Amino acid sequence: MKPSTSTLGDLGFEAMVLQGETSSGEIEALFRADRALRAVVVNVRGTLNLLTRDHLDHQMTGRLGYGRALNARVTAEALLPCTTFSLPPSLDLRAAAAALLDRPEEGRYQDLLVVPGSGAPRVVPVWQVFEGLSDVFRHAALHDPLTGLANRLGLEESGQALLGGSGATRTAALYVDLDDFKVVNNTFGHRAGDSVLTTFATRLVACTRPVDRVARLGGDEFAVLLTDVDESIALTLADRILHVLNEPFAHDGHLLRISATLGLAMGSDLGSAGQDAGRHLEDLLRQADAAMLQAKHEGKRRLGRIDPALPASRFARQALIRRRLPQALGNEGFSLHYQPLMDIRTGQSLAVEALLRWKDPELGAVSPDEFIHIAEHTGLIHAVGLWVIDEACAQARRWQDAGTPRAVSVNISPLQLAAGNLATDLHAALQRHSVPASLLNIEITESTAIVDLPAAAAQLRTLINSGIGVSLDDYGTAYSSLALLRELPLTGLKLDKSFIDAVDTDPTSRILVAGVMASARALGLRTTAEGVERETQLAVLRELGCGTAQGYLIARPLPPAELAHSWPAQNTAAGS
């Protein structure tokens, strides 16, 4: 649904045009005959001028009350104000509002004249401009700018109104997720991805009924809310959506074939009699989301349906995580704990790793293993990453002010690196909190392949040149190779816990760790061993020349206040 107005030409009313020689008496008679008449337009030798009721009354009253007698014989031309504020009809409401606010204060709220290229001129009251602008902003807040569909907030608002007048058992929700959509973006670029999304949105709307509500929830996820339906109608619609995806998407001479996985939830599944519309909608979408996730797990390109008689599955928890994750950013659900990084040679800790924690009122404690990949899939990882960067820099500032400065390491998702603005985000946070670059390190995980190595290397080089440390995390898993150390500019290397587990009991593990240490030293990289849990492990690492140790032997991740009190005692023990 588009906003009701978008340009000045849509506002106001057609004006009555008078000639400049029209007498003042005739004009007064017009205003007396029509109390709703706000203004007329006066044509003076081809120039259009606005004469409002307020200005006419002021002229005819006069300063001493003699205005009517003095102006009884004058023409409209003599009654006009010195200037008339006129704007083109094609001007959008944002620009029109800015122009109005630039007017002198005494004339800022007077009606304005809009003169189209053809047709009658229009008189636009200022209040209509700002009311229309409010509609524009409201529409933007409730709709997805790419597809024009309702966004999540818009679906919640319109959906609650829709469900409020419908029986709970006659409702249904379809959750639609495009399969492997990121491959389109990575292979053909984001323009191709946007083209697919807008085309699919058009097809999706064409599949539905006028009474249905269609929304883009974010990324490649859509939802359809159905009312007054039974399961057969909902299944027919789901089949129709799957069918329209048989037709490929054309973009720049390429035919892109995209499939989707759907999840269906019926209101009758939820037992929500007497439940308010907002809660019913929330439960319905979560159930449909869980059904979609289950169908993904079973092979994609299909419709999922969860048997309400069965116990809640892990997919239901994942669906709830997806629903609750945006709220965690807004209601202080996230926090950072800090795990010390101990210098093995000195036993001191001048650095920590920031680790994200989430405690939710409904879900309880949610581990990063559960929610990080969901954040990456939904695109929320960028907002989450910005929050982590900002909070870590704020804490670094607090430690510095307390006279106990610590460098803070922050984990960065490959998607944050791929976005291309990581350096800008990091430097903005450092500047915002007045933290020197030397107190910030980033850790990029190599458990997921970095798609564009040259672009990533360029960003990392910029960070290193500015004084920010860059470590490769989880080295020894997934895509690890010595070639990656050659490709990426780094200042540090963190060995995965799987390398360290048997370093004190298995000669082969010790040889492998010694080889990695030697390679890192040759490249000028500081090494950190993760997952150190035994004194014997620490002794071997010290013998092999490892620089830093991290793990439960040193300290568990702690909130800042607990870290300040407990680390010194643990530090002495670990370094002895």
ZINORCOR-V572484 format. One record per residue. N is the residue number from 1. RES is the residue in one small letter. BURIAL is 1 if it has 9 or more other ideal C-beta (glycine too) atoms within 8 Angstrom, else 0. Layout:
BEGIN
n=N res=RES burial=BURIAL
n=N res=RES burial=BURIAL
END
This chain:
BEGIN
n=1 res=m burial=0
n=2 res=k burial=0
n=3 res=p burial=1
n=4 res=s burial=0
n=5 res=t burial=1
n=6 res=s burial=1
n=7 res=t burial=1
n=8 res=l burial=1
n=9 res=g burial=1
n=10 res=d burial=0
n=11 res=l burial=1
n=12 res=g burial=1
n=13 res=f burial=0
n=14 res=e burial=0
n=15 res=a burial=1
n=16 res=m burial=0
n=17 res=v burial=1
n=18 res=l burial=1
n=19 res=q burial=0
n=20 res=g burial=1
n=21 res=e burial=0
n=22 res=t burial=1
n=23 res=s burial=1
n=24 res=s burial=1
n=25 res=g burial=0
n=26 res=e burial=1
n=27 res=i burial=1
n=28 res=e burial=1
n=29 res=a burial=0
n=30 res=l burial=1
n=31 res=f burial=1
n=32 res=r burial=0
n=33 res=a burial=0
n=34 res=d burial=0
n=35 res=r burial=0
n=36 res=a burial=0
n=37 res=l burial=1
n=38 res=r burial=0
n=39 res=a burial=1
n=40 res=v burial=1
n=41 res=v burial=1
n=42 res=v burial=1
n=43 res=n burial=1
n=44 res=v burial=1
n=45 res=r burial=0
n=46 res=g burial=0
n=47 res=t burial=0
n=48 res=l burial=1
n=49 res=n burial=1
n=50 res=l burial=1
n=51 res=l burial=1
n=52 res=t burial=1
n=53 res=r burial=1
n=54 res=d burial=0
n=55 res=h burial=1
n=56 res=l burial=1
n=57 res=d burial=0
n=58 res=h burial=0
n=59 res=q burial=1
n=60 res=m burial=1
n=61 res=t burial=0
n=62 res=g burial=1
n=63 res=r burial=0
n=64 res=l burial=0
n=65 res=g burial=0
n=66 res=y burial=0
n=67 res=g burial=1
n=68 res=r burial=1
n=69 res=a burial=0
n=70 res=l burial=0
n=71 res=n burial=1
n=72 res=a burial=0
n=73 res=r burial=0
n=74 res=v burial=0
n=75 res=t burial=1
n=76 res=a burial=1
n=77 res=e burial=1
n=78 res=a burial=0
n=79 res=l burial=1
n=80 res=l burial=1
n=81 res=p burial=0
n=82 res=c burial=0
n=83 res=t burial=0
n=84 res=t burial=1
n=85 res=f burial=1
n=86 res=s burial=1
n=87 res=l burial=1
n=88 res=p burial=0
n=89 res=p burial=1
n=90 res=s burial=0
n=91 res=l burial=1
n=92 res=d burial=0
n=93 res=l burial=1
n=94 res=r burial=0
n=95 res=a burial=0
n=96 res=a burial=1
n=97 res=a burial=1
n=98 res=a burial=0
n=99 res=a burial=1
n=100 res=l burial=1
n=101 res=l burial=0
n=102 res=d burial=0
n=103 res=r burial=1
n=104 res=p burial=0
n=105 res=e burial=0
n=106 res=e burial=0
n=107 res=g burial=0
n=108 res=r burial=1
n=109 res=y burial=0
n=110 res=q burial=1
n=111 res=d burial=1
n=112 res=l burial=1
n=113 res=l burial=1
n=114 res=v burial=1
n=115 res=v burial=1
n=116 res=p burial=1
n=117 res=g burial=0
n=118 res=s burial=0
n=119 res=g burial=0
n=120 res=a burial=0
n=121 res=p burial=1
n=122 res=r burial=1
n=123 res=v burial=1
n=124 res=v burial=1
n=125 res=p burial=1
n=126 res=v burial=1
n=127 res=w burial=0
n=128 res=q burial=1
n=129 res=v burial=1
n=130 res=f burial=1
n=131 res=e burial=0
n=132 res=g burial=1
n=133 res=l burial=1
n=134 res=s burial=0
n=135 res=d burial=1
n=136 res=v burial=1
n=137 res=f burial=0
n=138 res=r burial=1
n=139 res=h burial=1
n=140 res=a burial=0
n=141 res=a burial=0
n=142 res=l burial=1
n=143 res=h burial=1
n=144 res=d burial=1
n=145 res=p burial=0
n=146 res=l burial=0
n=147 res=t burial=0
n=148 res=g burial=0
n=149 res=l burial=1
n=150 res=a burial=1
n=151 res=n burial=1
n=152 res=r burial=1
n=153 res=l burial=0
n=154 res=g burial=1
n=155 res=l burial=1
n=156 res=e burial=1
n=157 res=e burial=1
n=158 res=s burial=1
n=159 res=g burial=1
n=160 res=q burial=1
n=161 res=a burial=1
n=162 res=l burial=1
n=163 res=l burial=1
n=164 res=g burial=0
n=165 res=g burial=0
n=166 res=s burial=1
n=167 res=g burial=0
n=168 res=a burial=1
n=169 res=t burial=0
n=170 res=r burial=1
n=171 res=t burial=1
n=172 res=a burial=1
n=173 res=a burial=1
n=174 res=l burial=1
n=175 res=y burial=1
n=176 res=v burial=1
n=177 res=d burial=1
n=178 res=l burial=1
n=179 res=d burial=1
n=180 res=d burial=0
n=181 res=f burial=1
n=182 res=k burial=0
n=183 res=v burial=0
n=184 res=v burial=1
n=185 res=n burial=1
n=186 res=n burial=0
n=187 res=t burial=0
n=188 res=f burial=1
n=189 res=g burial=0
n=190 res=h burial=0
n=191 res=r burial=0
n=192 res=a burial=1
n=193 res=g burial=1
n=194 res=d burial=1
n=195 res=s burial=1
n=196 res=v burial=1
n=197 res=l burial=1
n=198 res=t burial=1
n=199 res=t burial=1
n=200 res=f burial=1
n=201 res=a burial=1
n=202 res=t burial=0
n=203 res=r burial=1
n=204 res=l burial=1
n=205 res=v burial=1
n=206 res=a burial=0
n=207 res=c burial=1
n=208 res=t burial=1
n=209 res=r burial=0
n=210 res=p burial=0
n=211 res=v burial=0
n=212 res=d burial=1
n=213 res=r burial=1
n=214 res=v burial=1
n=215 res=a burial=1
n=216 res=r burial=1
n=217 res=l burial=1
n=218 res=g burial=1
n=219 res=g burial=0
n=220 res=d burial=0
n=221 res=e burial=1
n=222 res=f burial=1
n=223 res=a burial=1
n=224 res=v burial=1
n=225 res=l burial=1
n=226 res=l burial=1
n=227 res=t burial=1
n=228 res=d burial=0
n=229 res=v burial=1
n=230 res=d burial=0
n=231 res=e burial=0
n=232 res=s burial=0
n=233 res=i burial=1
n=234 res=a burial=1
n=235 res=l burial=1
n=236 res=t burial=0
n=237 res=l burial=1
n=238 res=a burial=1
n=239 res=d burial=1
n=240 res=r burial=1
n=241 res=i burial=1
n=242 res=l burial=1
n=243 res=h burial=0
n=244 res=v burial=1
n=245 res=l burial=1
n=246 res=n burial=0
n=247 res=e burial=0
n=248 res=p burial=0
n=249 res=f burial=1
n=250 res=a burial=0
n=251 res=h burial=1
n=252 res=d burial=0
n=253 res=g burial=0
n=254 res=h burial=0
n=255 res=l burial=0
n=256 res=l burial=1
n=257 res=r burial=0
n=258 res=i burial=1
n=259 res=s burial=1
n=260 res=a burial=1
n=261 res=t burial=1
n=262 res=l burial=1
n=263 res=g burial=1
n=264 res=l burial=1
n=265 res=a burial=1
n=266 res=m burial=1
n=267 res=g burial=1
n=268 res=s burial=0
n=269 res=d burial=1
n=270 res=l burial=1
n=271 res=g burial=0
n=272 res=s burial=1
n=273 res=a burial=0
n=274 res=g burial=0
n=275 res=q burial=1
n=276 res=d burial=0
n=277 res=a burial=1
n=278 res=g burial=0
n=279 res=r burial=1
n=280 res=h burial=1
n=281 res=l burial=1
n=282 res=e burial=1
n=283 res=d burial=1
n=284 res=l burial=1
n=285 res=l burial=1
n=286 res=r burial=1
n=287 res=q burial=1
n=288 res=a burial=1
n=289 res=d burial=1
n=290 res=a burial=1
n=291 res=a burial=1
n=292 res=m burial=1
n=293 res=l burial=1
n=294 res=q burial=1
n=295 res=a burial=1
n=296 res=k burial=1
n=297 res=h burial=0
n=298 res=e burial=0
n=299 res=g burial=0
n=300 res=k burial=1
n=301 res=r burial=0
n=302 res=r burial=1
n=303 res=l burial=1
n=304 res=g burial=1
n=305 res=r burial=0
n=306 res=i burial=1
n=307 res=d burial=0
n=308 res=p burial=0
n=309 res=a burial=0
n=310 res=l burial=0
n=311 res=p burial=0
n=312 res=a burial=0
n=313 res=s burial=1
n=314 res=r burial=0
n=315 res=f burial=1
n=316 res=a burial=1
n=317 res=r burial=1
n=318 res=q burial=1
n=319 res=a burial=1
n=320 res=l burial=1
n=321 res=i burial=1
n=322 res=r burial=1
n=323 res=r burial=1
n=324 res=r burial=1
n=325 res=l burial=1
n=326 res=p burial=1
n=327 res=q burial=0
n=328 res=a burial=1
n=329 res=l burial=1
n=330 res=g burial=0
n=331 res=n burial=0
n=332 res=e burial=0
n=333 res=g burial=1
n=334 res=f burial=1
n=335 res=s burial=1
n=336 res=l burial=1
n=337 res=h burial=1
n=338 res=y burial=1
n=339 res=q burial=1
n=340 res=p burial=1
n=341 res=l burial=1
n=342 res=m burial=1
n=343 res=d burial=1
n=344 res=i burial=1
n=345 res=r burial=0
n=346 res=t burial=0
n=347 res=g burial=1
n=348 res=q burial=0
n=349 res=s burial=1
n=350 res=l burial=0
n=351 res=a burial=1
n=352 res=v burial=1
n=353 res=e burial=1
n=354 res=a burial=1
n=355 res=l burial=1
n=356 res=l burial=1
n=357 res=r burial=1
n=358 res=w burial=1
n=359 res=k burial=0
n=360 res=d burial=1
n=361 res=p burial=0
n=362 res=e burial=0
n=363 res=l burial=1
n=364 res=g burial=0
n=365 res=a burial=0
n=366 res=v burial=1
n=367 res=s burial=0
n=368 res=p burial=1
n=369 res=d burial=0
n=370 res=e burial=1
n=371 res=f burial=1
n=372 res=i burial=1
n=373 res=h burial=0
n=374 res=i burial=1
n=375 res=a burial=1
n=376 res=e burial=1
n=377 res=h burial=0
n=378 res=t burial=1
n=379 res=g burial=0
n=380 res=l burial=1
n=381 res=i burial=1
n=382 res=h burial=1
n=383 res=a burial=0
n=384 res=v burial=1
n=385 res=g burial=1
n=386 res=l burial=1
n=387 res=w burial=1
n=388 res=v burial=1
n=389 res=i burial=1
n=390 res=d burial=1
n=391 res=e burial=1
n=392 res=a burial=1
n=393 res=c burial=1
n=394 res=a burial=1
n=395 res=q burial=1
n=396 res=a burial=1
n=397 res=r burial=1
n=398 res=r burial=1
n=399 res=w burial=1
n=400 res=q burial=1
n=401 res=d burial=0
n=402 res=a burial=0
n=403 res=g burial=0
n=404 res=t burial=0
n=405 res=p burial=1
n=406 res=r burial=1
n=407 res=a burial=1
n=408 res=v burial=1
n=409 res=s burial=1
n=410 res=v burial=1
n=411 res=n burial=1
n=412 res=i burial=1
n=413 res=s burial=1
n=414 res=p burial=1
n=415 res=l burial=1
n=416 res=q burial=1
n=417 res=l burial=1
n=418 res=a burial=1
n=419 res=a burial=0
n=420 res=g burial=0
n=421 res=n burial=0
n=422 res=l burial=1
n=423 res=a burial=1
n=424 res=t burial=0
n=425 res=d burial=1
n=426 res=l burial=1
n=427 res=h burial=1
n=428 res=a burial=0
n=429 res=a burial=1
n=430 res=l burial=1
n=431 res=q burial=0
n=432 res=r burial=0
n=433 res=h burial=1
n=434 res=s burial=0
n=435 res=v burial=1
n=436 res=p burial=0
n=437 res=a burial=1
n=438 res=s burial=0
n=439 res=l burial=1
n=440 res=l burial=1
n=441 res=n burial=1
n=442 res=i burial=1
n=443 res=e burial=1
n=444 res=i burial=1
n=445 res=t burial=1
n=446 res=e burial=1
n=447 res=s burial=0
n=448 res=t burial=0
n=449 res=a burial=0
n=450 res=i burial=1
n=451 res=v burial=0
n=452 res=d burial=0
n=453 res=l burial=0
n=454 res=p burial=0
n=455 res=a burial=1
n=456 res=a burial=1
n=457 res=a burial=1
n=458 res=a burial=0
n=459 res=q burial=1
n=460 res=l burial=1
n=461 res=r burial=1
n=462 res=t burial=1
n=463 res=l burial=1
n=464 res=i burial=1
n=465 res=n burial=0
n=466 res=s burial=1
n=467 res=g burial=0
n=468 res=i burial=1
n=469 res=g burial=1
n=470 res=v burial=1
n=471 res=s burial=1
n=472 res=l burial=1
n=473 res=d burial=1
n=474 res=d burial=1
n=475 res=y burial=1
n=476 res=g burial=1
n=477 res=t burial=1
n=478 res=a burial=0
n=479 res=y burial=0
n=480 res=s burial=1
n=481 res=s burial=0
n=482 res=l burial=0
n=483 res=a burial=0
n=484 res=l burial=1
n=485 res=l burial=1
n=486 res=r burial=0
n=487 res=e burial=0
n=488 res=l burial=1
n=489 res=p burial=0
n=490 res=l burial=1
n=491 res=t burial=1
n=492 res=g burial=1
n=493 res=l burial=1
n=494 res=k burial=1
n=495 res=l burial=1
n=496 res=d burial=1
n=497 res=k burial=0
n=498 res=s burial=0
n=499 res=f burial=1
n=500 res=i burial=1
n=501 res=d burial=0
n=502 res=a burial=0
n=503 res=v burial=1
n=504 res=d burial=1
n=505 res=t burial=0
n=506 res=d burial=0
n=507 res=p burial=0
n=508 res=t burial=0
n=509 res=s burial=1
n=510 res=r burial=1
n=511 res=i burial=0
n=512 res=l burial=1
n=513 res=v burial=1
n=514 res=a burial=1
n=515 res=g burial=0
n=516 res=v burial=1
n=517 res=m burial=1
n=518 res=a burial=0
n=519 res=s burial=1
n=520 res=a burial=1
n=521 res=r burial=1
n=522 res=a burial=0
n=523 res=l burial=0
n=524 res=g burial=0
n=525 res=l burial=1
n=526 res=r burial=1
n=527 res=t burial=1
n=528 res=t burial=1
n=529 res=a burial=1
n=530 res=e burial=1
n=531 res=g burial=1
n=532 res=v burial=1
n=533 res=e burial=0
n=534 res=r burial=0
n=535 res=e burial=0
n=536 res=t burial=0
n=537 res=q burial=1
n=538 res=l burial=1
n=539 res=a burial=1
n=540 res=v burial=1
n=541 res=l burial=1
n=542 res=r burial=1
n=543 res=e burial=0
n=544 res=l burial=1
n=545 res=g burial=0
n=546 res=c burial=1
n=547 res=g burial=1
n=548 res=t burial=1
n=549 res=a burial=1
n=550 res=q burial=1
n=551 res=g burial=1
n=552 res=y burial=0
n=553 res=l burial=1
n=554 res=i burial=1
n=555 res=a burial=1
n=556 res=r burial=0
n=557 res=p burial=1
n=558 res=l burial=1
n=559 res=p burial=0
n=560 res=p burial=1
n=561 res=a burial=0
n=562 res=e burial=0
n=563 res=l burial=1
n=564 res=a burial=0
n=565 res=h burial=0
n=566 res=s burial=1
n=567 res=w burial=1
n=568 res=p burial=0
n=569 res=a burial=0
n=570 res=q burial=1
n=571 res=n burial=1
n=572 res=t burial=1
n=573 res=a burial=0
n=574 res=a burial=1
n=575 res=g burial=1
n=576 res=s burial=0
END
